[in-house]
Amino acid sequence: MASHNDTVVVFFGATAGANGVKLGSDERELILLVWQIVDLQNKKVGKLHRCLVKPDSLELTEQCREDTGLNLDDISKAEPLDDVLQQFHQSVLNELKVLGRSSFTLCTDGPLLIRQVFHPEASNKNLVLPDCFYSFVDLRKELHKCCPDSGSAQDQTLSSMAEYLNIPTENTETSAGVWEVKTMAMIVLRLLSEPHNNKFTDFETVKYKFETGACRKLEAVDSETVIRARGLPWQSSDQDIARFFKGLNIAKGGVALCLNAQGRRNGEALVRFVSPEHRDLALERHKHHMGSRYIEVYKATGEEFLKIAGGTSNEVAQFLSKENQVIIRMRGLPFTATAEEVLSFLGPDCPVTDDKEGLLFVKYPDGRPTGDAFVLFACEEYAQNAIKKHREILGKRYIELFRSTAAEVQQVLNRYMSTPLISTLPPPMLPVMPQPFIMTGPARDCVRLRGLPYTATIEDILEFMAEFTVDIKPHGVHMVLNQQGRPSGDAFIQMKSAERSFLVAQKCHKKMMKDRYVEVFQCSGEEMSFVLMGGTLNRSGLSPPPCKLPCLSPPGYAFQTAAAVIPEAALYQSQALLASPRTPQPPAPTAPPAIAYYSTQAHAHAHAQAQAQAQAQAQLYMNMSMNMNMNYTAYYPSPPVSPTTVGYFAAPHGSMVAAQASPSAMLPQPGALVRMQGLPYNTGVKEILNFFQGYQLHPDSVLVLYNFNGQCSGEALVTFPNVDAAKQAVAERSERTLAGRYINLLVV
């Protein structure tokens, strides 16, 4: 029986774009195939075949026309790729049948044609490649194996290999690809002869599918094998990423999806390949497309990969020890949910691997459940059936189901297991402009929720509010923590009007949340401010907060009743939009505006003497550390999956004032700001990034501006890496439309 190394098929291809060393780097489709059989046993060659391929996009670059001599008329009459592949395979099998053989191995000049052209294009077109495309001979490596002094395989070319073996290199052929295939065939025959006597036994392989697996913290990861992919769709899984890099071999468990501070995917992933060669080929796919989105690909380090994917928990290691399983993440489970209830929820259509052993509940260090769990399924069919149950009800809660990865399991477990049981003191506070976001007047446009479950989250409150969520001011949910840093069971919500807050109090009072009824009272902004500063609000009226007592006030500070409070977006402001803290300057002789200092573990203060700001700030911080008798409010960034009817944006309200007062205070160095004017009022960061598509902007470089009413002002600030880029964007994009409106751009 003849083996694979008895017959090779020398193989050449060209695309409609870049060829040679850049073959496949521009995502252009295949337009030409040339091949010829070489009988290694009898040292003979077969008939040469040349076939054109019709691409989906009938477009050729000038360089392609020059290199191949082809034009649109030539390729428009050709067959599509799937038909050409069938012709190729059948033609080779017919010739092999004459030789009494049935198998063969492809032989190419380097890996680009197979890895960077055939597999990505077939994946994009949902074509199934024959098995012969998963194993091939790299002629450059074969020469280097026989003749180490010929130079590195990566630096070789067809001409340099022929010249080294004393094969004529003059190209007298008129048809593209013919000289290349004939030259490769001669190189193969020369390597078979004396003095080389080469045996073609070392095959390059392409993995059929991505293998899942766990990664240990102490595992050695070569930094030359890791990349960072950015711009991924939020719902993409490890299999989607492996498909994007189809043709390149990813290490087992080598896809780590990155999570943000809230445990949700942030559109980035770290990918570990089997060798630096495959990593370098992956970098050539920078700005290739996954669906309609282009993906950025950068170098990363092994340390970064281990930080995301590495784990040390024996429980997790045992859970992930079952190989080739599909992992599904469940989120939003009732905290009382048992394994039996989860299995019953999934049902017989999606049996869990090893029953209860295939479930992993995520818990805090003290054993409290987080509402997350991971589930193993033996096959894709079972996992798909489970995904169909997305947002179905278990108990009184709807459950979210997503595809997950071994690295995400490690990352989520690491995150929750490292969560401190008692919050630590905050870092020194930064001054910000006073925000009129929490109104302290007598208008009763707020509601107080009392008796919340201690496990209640922002999402739970939004769900509790039901149809009234549309009336919540942006970033208007404030959860009150006690002096130990635990939820107090209270929360305040700012509504758009007193009428809406009255309706909420009427309709939601004593409504159930997680088996507990919640009391809902209408209140004013002034009453809310008192409680947030440590006071109490009951039927007897208001009791002043401890911070109002003179003996507890830090020296040099006077407290105002109408204290301004920073909304949560300001506390989580992107570093791309915040300059380093600057030395405070003495105020002008006129009355200076009060500056509010606010921390998630403290109350708001007013600035009385700007000259003593640094000293007073340190004293304030020390005083708060010693006095823990006050309440404080925990502000959270808006959930990425908040209802679309609620206007959550990653920008602080009142930032328009800050921008007008001191634009340079928001400008990172180096960089340049562009102001957008005329935006639709529902514009978000995503729409602005799409408007500037092609400028490689990060979401953190966009700041949507709001007016004093908490509404979008129709303006935004966008940070560009330098002034030239900003000027180019203004020249190219100014007066273009966004959602039907003309946008005005100017460099700040």
FIFI-578930 format. One record per residue (C-alpha): residue in three letters; x, y, z. Coordinates in steps of 0.2 Angstrom, whole numbers, plus 2048, in hexadecimal, padded with zeros to 3 digits. Layout:
# FIFI-578930
ALAXYZ
...
//
This chain:
# FIFI-578930
MET800800800
ALA8078117FB
SER80A81E808
HIS807830808
ASN81A834805
ASP81A8297F5
THR8108377EC
VAL81084A7EE
VAL8078577E4
VAL8108677E2
PHE8048757E4
PHE8038887E0
GLY7F68957E2
ALA7F48A87DF
THR7E78B47E7
ALA7DE8C37E0
GLY7E98CE7EB
ALA7FA8CC7F3
ASN8058BD7EE
GLY8178B77F2
VAL81C8BB804
LYS80B8C4808
LEU8008B6801
GLY7F08B680B
SER7F48C6815
ASP7E68D080D
GLU7D78C380D
ARG7D68C37FA
GLU7CF8B47F2
LEU7D88A67E9
ILE7D78A87D6
LEU7E489B7CF
LEU7E98897D3
VAL7F88807CA
TRP7FD86E7CF
GLN80785F7CA
ILE80984D7D1
VAL81B8477D5
ASP81E8347D7
LEU82B8337E5
GLN82D8217E2
ASN8318217D0
LYS8378337D0
LYS82B8397C2
VAL81F8477C0
GLY80D8477B9
LYS8038537AF
LEU8038657B3
HIS7F286D7B7
ARG7ED87F7B7
CYS7DC8857BD
LEU7D48967C0
VAL7C989A7CE
LYS7BA8A67CE
PRO7BA8B17DE
ASP7AA8B77E6
SER7B18C97E4
LEU7B68CC7D2
GLU7C48D87D5
LEU7D78D77D2
THR7E58E27D9
GLU7F18EA7CD
GLN7FF8DF7D5
CYS7F58D07D2
ARG7F28D47C0
GLU8058D77BE
ASP80A8C77C7
THR7FE8BB7BF
GLY7FA8C37AE
LEU7E78BF7B2
ASN7D98CB7AF
LEU7C68CC7B4
ASP7C08C37A4
ASP7CB8B47A8
ILE7C58B17B9
SER7B38B67B6
LYS7B18A67AB
ALA7B989B7B8
GLU7B188F7C5
PRO7AF8937D7
LEU7BB88C7E4
ASP7B087E7EA
ASP7AE8777D8
VAL7C18797D5
LEU7C58707E4
GLN7BB8617DF
GLN7C38617CE
PHE7D48627D6
HIS7D18537E1
GLN7C98497D4
SER7D784C7C8
VAL7E48477D4
LEU7DB8377D9
ASN7D98327C7
GLU7EC8347C4
LEU7F082A7D4
LYS7E481C7CF
VAL7EF81A7BF
LEU7FE8187CB
GLY7F580C7D6
ARG7F58187E5
SER7E78217EE
SER7EF82E7F9
PHE7FB83D7F7
THR80284C800
LEU80285E7FB
CYS8138677F9
THR81487A7F9
ASP8218877F9
GLY81E88C80B
PRO80F88C816
LEU80589B810
LEU7FB893803
ILE7F388680E
ARG7F388F81F
GLN7EF8A1819
VAL7E589F80A
PHE7DC88E808
HIS7D688C81A
PRO7D089E81E
GLU7C789F80D
ALA7BF88E80F
SER7BA893821
ASN7B28A381B
LYS7A989B80D
ASN7A388C818
LEU7AC88080D
VAL7B386F813
LEU7C486C80D
PRO7CA85A808
ASP7D5852815
CYS7E585580A
PHE7E586780F
TYR7E8862821
SER7F985B81E
PHE806862812
VAL81986280E
ASP822873810
LEU82F873802
ARG83988080B
LYS83B87681B
GLU83F866811
LEU84E86F809
HIS85487681A
LYS852865821
CYS85E85D814
CYS86986C812
PRO86A876822
ASP87788281A
SER86A88880D
GLY863895819
SER854896824
ALA84488F81D
GLN83B8A0820
ASP8478AA815
GLN84689E806
THR83E8A17F6
LEU83B8957E7
SER84989E7DD
SER85589D7EB
MET85188A7EE
ALA8538867DC
GLU8638907DB
TYR86A8877EA
LEU8668767E1
ASN86D87C7D0
ILE85C87C7C8
PRO85A8897BA
THR8508977C1
GLU84C8A07B0
ASN8398A27AE
THR83489F79C
GLU82289B7A0
THR8148A679A
SER8068A07A6
ALA8078A57B8
GLY80A8967C4
VAL81288A7B7
TRP82488E7BA
GLU82188D7CD
VAL81A87C7CC
LYS8278757C0
THR83587C7CB
MET82D8757DB
ALA82C8647D2
MET83F8657CD
ILE84486A7DF
VAL83A85A7E6
LEU84384F7D9
ARG8548567DD
LEU8518547F0
LEU84D8417ED
SER85D83F7E3
GLU86F83D7E9
PRO8778447F4
HIS86784A7FD
ASN85D83A7FD
ASN84F843806
LYS84083A80D
PHE83084480D
THR82A83F81E
ASP82884F828
PHE817856824
GLU80F86782A
THR7FE864832
VAL7EF86F834
LYS7E486B843
TYR7D286683E
LYS7CA86F84D
PHE7CF87985C
GLU7D286E86C
THR7CC87587C
GLY7D587388D
ALA7DB87B89D
CYS7EB8858A0
ARG7F58858B0
LYS7FC8948B8
LEU80D88D8B9
GLU80D8878A7
ALA81B88E89C
VAL81489888E
ASP82089F880
SER81C8B187D
GLU8218AF86B
THR8118A4869
VAL8048B0870
ILE7F98BE867
ARG7EB8C986D
ALA7DC8CB862
ARG7D18DA864
GLY7C08E085D
LEU7B88CF85F
PRO7A58CE85F
TRP79F8CC871
GLN7968BC86D
SER7A58B3865
SER7AB8A386D
ASP7BC89A86D
GLN7B689085E
ASP7B28A0854
ILE7C48A7858
ALA7CC896853
ARG7C2897842
PHE7C98A983F
PHE7DA8A2841
LYS7D6892837
GLY7E588A82F
LEU7F088F83E
ASN7F288384C
ILE7ED88A85D
ALA7F388186C
LYS7E8877876
GLY7DD882881
GLY7E6891879
VAL7D789D877
ALA7D48A8886
LEU7C68B5885
CYS7C98C488F
LEU7BC8CB89B
ASN7B98DC8A2
ALA7B78E28B4
GLN7A58DC8B4
GLY7AA8CA8AE
ARG7A38CD89D
ARG7AD8CB88C
ASN7B68DB886
GLY7B88D6874
GLU7CA8D0876
ALA7D28BF877
LEU7E48B887A
VAL7E88AA86E
ARG7F789E870
PHE7FE895861
VAL809885860
SER81888E85A
PRO81F89F856
GLU81D89C843
HIS80A89A845
ARG80A8AA850
ASP8138B4843
LEU8068AE836
ALA7F88B3842
LEU7FF8C4842
GLU7FD8C582F
ARG7EA8C4832
HIS7EA8D583A
LYS7D98DE835
HIS7D28CE82D
HIS7C08CD82F
MET7B48C283A
GLY7A48C5832
SER7A28D882F
ARG7AF8DD83D
TYR7C28DE83A
ILE7CC8D6848
GLU7DD8DE84E
VAL7EB8D2852
TYR7FA8D785C
LYS8088CE865
ALA8058CA877
THR80F8C1885
GLY80E8B088E
GLU80C8B989E
GLU7FC8C2897
PHE7F58B1891
LEU7F88A98A2
LYS7F08B78AB
ILE7E08B48A2
ALA7E08A189F
GLY7EA89A8AD
GLY7E28938BC
THR7E78898CC
SER7D78838D3
ASN7D68708D4
GLU7C38718D2
VAL7C587A8C1
ALA7D386F8BB
GLN7C885F8BF
PHE7B98688B6
LEU7C386C8A7
SER7CC85B8A6
LYS7BE85489B
GLU7C585788A
ASN7BC85C87A
GLN7AD863884
VAL7A287287F
ILE7A187E88D
ILE792889890
ARG79189789D
MET78189A8A6
ARG77E8AB8AE
GLY7708B28B9
LEU76C8A28C3
PRO7628A38D3
PHE76E8A38E2
THR7648948E9
ALA76588A8D8
THR76B8788DA
ALA77486C8CE
GLU7638638CC
GLU75A8738C8
VAL7678778BB
LEU7668668B3
SER7538678B3
PHE7548788AA
LEU75F87289D
GLY75486289A
PRO757852890
ASP75B85B880
CYS76C861886
PRO773854892
VAL78185A89D
THR79285089D
ASP7938458AC
ASP78384C8B3
LYS7878578C2
GLU79A8558BF
GLY79885F8B0
LEU79186E8BA
LEU79D87B8C2
PHE7958888CD
VAL79F8988CF
LYS7A089E8E1
TYR7A78AC8EB
PRO7B68A78F7
ASP7A98A6906
GLY79F8998FC
ARG7918A58F7
PRO78A8A18E5
THR78D8AF8D8
GLY77F8A98CC
ASP78B8A38BF
ALA78F8918BA
PHE7988878AC
VAL7918788A4
LEU79986B899
PHE79186288A
ALA798854880
CYS79485B86F
GLU78F86A865
GLU77D864863
TYR77A864876
ALA782875878
GLN77787D86A
ASN768876873
ALA76D87E883
ILE77088F87B
LYS75E88E875
LYS759890887
HIS7618A1888
ARG7568AD893
GLU74A89F898
ILE7448A08AA
LEU74B8968B9
GLY7428998C9
LYS73E8AC8C7
ARG74D8B18BD
TYR7528B08AA
ILE7628A78A7
GLU76F8AC89A
LEU77989F891
PHE7898A2887
ARG79789887F
SER7A689888A
THR7B889288A
ALA7C4889896
ALA7CD89A898
GLU7BD8A389C
VAL7B98968AA
GLN7CA8998B1
GLN7C98AC8B0
VAL7B78AD8B8
LEU7BD8A18C6
ASN7CD8AB8C9
ARG7C38BB8CA
TYR7B68B68D6
MET7C28AC8E1
SER7CD8BB8E3
THR7BF8C78E7
PRO7C18CE8F9
LEU7B38CB906
ILE7B58DD90D
SER7B98EB901
THR7C98F4904
LEU7CB906906
PRO7CC9108F6
PRO7DB9198EF
PRO7DD92C8F1
MET7CE9358E9
LEU7D093F8D9
PRO7C79508D8
VAL7BA9528CB
MET7AE9608C6
PRO79E9608D0
GLN7909568C8
PRO77E95C8C9
PHE77994A8C5
ILE7729478D7
MET7659548DA
THR7649598EC
GLY7549648EB
PRO7439608F2
ALA73C9588E2
ARG7379468E6
ASP73E93F8D6
CYS7479308DE
VAL7429208E5
ARG7499168F3
LEU74A9038F3
ARG74A8FA904
GLY74C8E8908
LEU7568E38F9
PRO75E8D18F9
TYR7708D38FE
THR7758CA8EE
ALA76B8D78E3
THR7748DE8D4
ILE7718ED8C9
GLU7698E18BC
ASP75D8DA8C9
ILE7588EC8CD
LEU7558F08BB
GLU74B8E08B9
PHE7418E58C9
MET73D8F68C1
ALA7368EE8B2
GLU72E8FB8A6
PHE7349098B1
THR7469068AC
VAL74391289E
ASP7409208AB
ILE75091D8B4
LYS75D92B8B2
PRO76D9258AA
HIS77891E8B7
GLY76A9218C4
VAL76B9118CE
HIS7759138DF
MET7779048EA
VAL77B9088FC
LEU7888FE906
ASN78A8FD918
GLN79A901922
GLN7A18EF91F
GLY7A08F190D
ARG7918E690B
PRO7808E9902
SER7758F290F
GLY7658EC906
ASP7618FE900
ALA7639078F0
PHE75E9188E8
ILE75891B8D7
GLN75692B8CE
MET74792D8C3
LYS7449398B5
SER7369428BE
ALA72C9428CE
GLU71D93B8C5
ARG72792B8C0
SER72E9298D1
PHE71D9298D8
LEU71791C8CC
VAL7259118D0
ALA7229128E3
GLN71090E8E0
LYS7128FF8D4
CYS7228F78DB
HIS7208F98ED
LYS7218E88F6
LYS7248E08E5
MET72F8D08E6
MET7418CE8E2
LYS74A8BD8E5
ASP73D8B78F1
ARG73D8C88FB
TYR7318D68FA
VAL7398E78F7
GLU7328F78FE
VAL7329068F2
PHE7309188F9
GLN7309288F0
CYS73D9358F6
SER7479448F1
GLY7589478EB
GLU75C9508FC
GLU756941906
MET7609358FB
SER7709408FD
PHE76E93F910
VAL76D92C910
LEU77C92A904
MET786935910
GLY78292A91F
GLY771930925
THR761926928
LEU750929920
ASN741921929
ARG72F92692E
SER73693193B
GLY73F93C92E
LEU75193F92B
SER75F93C937
PRO76F945932
PRO77E93B92B
PRO78D93A937
CYS79894492A
LYS78D95392F
LEU793953941
PRO7A1960943
CYS7AC95494D
LEU7AD94893F
SER7B1955932
PRO7C395692B
PRO7CC96692F
GLY7C9973922
TYR7BA96C91A
ALA7A897291B
PHE79A966915
GLN78C96C90A
THR77B96590B
ALA77A9658F8
ALA78995A8F5
ALA78D9558E3
VAL7909428E0
ILE79993A8D2
PRO78F92E8C7
GLU79791D8C5
ALA79E9208B4
ALA7AA92D8BB
LEU7B19218C7
TYR7B59148B9
GLN7BB9218AD
SER7C691B89F
GLN7D991E8A1
ALA7D992388F
LEU7CE932893
LEU7D69378A4
ALA7E69418A6
SER7F193F8B5
PRO7EC9488C4
ARG7F295A8C4
THR7F89658D2
PRO7E99708D7
GLN7EB9828D3
PRO7E69908DF
PRO7D49968DA
ALA7D19A78D3
PRO7CB9B58DF
THR7B99B28DA
ALA7AF9A58E2
PRO7B69948DC
PRO7AA9868D8
ALA7A99788E5
ILE7B39688E1
ALA7AB9588E7
TYR7B59498ED
TYR7AC9398EC
SER7B19278EF
THR7A89178EF
GLN7AB915901
ALA7A8927907
HIS79D936906
ALA79E9468FB
HIS7A8955902
ALA7A99678FC
HIS7B99718F9
ALA7BB97F905
GLN7CE984903
ALA7D697F8F3
GLN7E79848F9
ALA7E7976906
GLN7DF9698FA
ALA7ED95C8FA
GLN7EF95C90D
ALA7DC95C911
GLN7D994E904
ALA7E694390E
GLN7DE94891E
LEU7CC944917
TYR7D2933911
MET7DA92F922
ASN7CA93592B
MET7BF92A921
SER7CA91B924
MET7C891D937
ASN7B5922936
MET7AB91392F
ASN79A918937
MET79391F926
ASN78B917918
TYR792918906
THR78C9148F5
ALA7939088E9
TYR79290D8D7
TYR7939018C9
PRO7969038B6
SER7879008AD
PRO7858ED8A8
PRO78A8EA896
VAL7798E1894
SER76E8EF89C
PRO75D8F1893
THR75F8FB883
THR752907889
VAL75D90E897
GLY76B91A891
TYR77B913899
PHE78A91B891
ALA79D91A896
ALA79E92C89A
PRO79A9378A9
HIS78B9438A9
GLY7919558AA
SER7A19518A0
MET79C95E894
VAL7A096B8A2
ALA7B19638A5
ALA7B5963893
GLN7B1975891
ALA7BA97A8A1
SER7CA97189D
PRO7CB96788D
SER7DD96388F
ALA7D995B8A0
MET7D194C896
LEU7DE94B889
PRO7EB93D88B
GLN7FC941886
PRO80193F878
GLY7F094086E
ALA7E394B867
LEU7D194E86A
VAL7C494F85D
ARG7B3956862
MET7A394F859
GLN79495A858
GLY783956851
LEU782944858
PRO77193C859
TYR76C93B86B
ASN76C92886C
THR77E927866
GLY78991C86F
VAL79B91786F
LYS798909862
GLU791915856
ILE79F921857
LEU7AC913855
ASN7A390E845
PHE7A392083F
PHE7B6920841
GLN7B890E83A
GLY7CA90C834
TYR7D2917841
GLN7D690984D
LEU7CD91285C
HIS7CB90A86C
PRO7BA90B875
ASP7C3914884
SER7C7922878
VAL7B5928876
LEU7AC933882
VAL79A937880
LEU795948887
TYR78694B891
ASN77C95B897
PHE77795F8A9
ASN7679568A7
GLY7709458A4
GLN76C945892
CYS777943883
SER77D95487D
GLY77F94F86B
GLU79295186D
ALA7A1945870
LEU7B4946872
VAL7BE939869
THR7D193786D
PHE7DD93385F
PRO7EF92D861
ASN7F693D859
VAL7F194E852
ASP7F4948840
ALA7E893A842
ALA7DB946849
LYS7DD95283B
GLN7DB94482E
ALA7CB93E837
VAL7C494F837
ALA7C8952824
GLU7C194181F
ARG7B293F82A
SER7AB95082D
GLU79A954826
ARG797941824
THR78693A82B
LEU78392F83A
ALA77192983B
GLY76C93682F
ARG774945837
TYR78394F831
ILE79194E83D
ASN79D95D840
LEU7AF959846
LEU7BC96484C
VAL7CD962855
VAL7CC968867
//
